[in-house]
């Protein structure tokens, strides 16, 4: 073996700094996606003691206070304020439209339609930023979307059409797709805490403004406050900071695909706690989502290796005398 051989040739692991950074970012996203899946049970229990907007307002306020204590004056930088306000509106719209949509649609349809952001991200990225994903990413997106359909058991009857709740939930998927794309575009290499802190304040304040129309209902039980604090500090402040950090080192399509595993993790956690038993439909759906992520993650690397091996080698240039 020559002294110029790279670790990629011996281990199969990308040795380029950018490739290693993407792998670390993807791993971090997978961890927070698993964590978000766990919070489904926490939030479900909390909403029995309060309305959704009150919970979201308190949750994001706690997270915003924590990040403000860390970032302080960094949050007042004009560029950070502008970007955080813009991104925070889309983050809020995702939560709000999904909540309002659930009033007149079923949970399974809501979960499936929300998961369509997996498809919307590469499409919007192509339209807005002229970014063409790899073929492996498109294949992964299709597999994940089909898997989401099986996992949720949602039936979208073309003859029946979409209900008002379905359209609102589709708006939620669109908002989440825009937020992922904007995070990729604006995610800084540093100053992540300040940018996320501004977004959390925006979500909290807009949720408070919705309370007169939604009807506030809160029982200040330890479980409600504890769930809000847990989700605010970890599922919002910490997790969105990690997502923003990761998106400065990976692509929006990869983020959407990895985050599509959230219902898979939620199902696994629910089964582990004895809340439900997964049937063939859930296993097929979850398997397709995981397969989609693997195809998108590994397909590109395998294709590059195949191309490198089959590409014709140019003859070495003659040595100069």
Secondary structure, 3 states (H helix, E strand, C coil): CCCCCCHHHHHCCCCCHHHHHHHHHHHHHHHHHHHHHHHHHHHHHHCCCECHHHHHHHHHHHHHHHHHHHHHHHHHCHHHHHHHHHHHHHHHHHHHHHHHHCCCCCHHHHHHHHCCHHHHHHHHHHHHHCCCCCHHHHHHHHHHHHHHHHHHCCCCCCCCCCCHHHHHHHHHHHHHHHHHHHHHHHCCCCCHHHHHHHHHHHHHHHHHHHHHHHCCCECCCHHHHHHHHHHHHHHHHHHHHHHHHHHCCCCHHHHHHHHCCHHHHHHHHHHHCCCCCCCHHHHHHHHHHHHHHHHHHHHHHHHHHHHHHHCCCCCCCCCCC
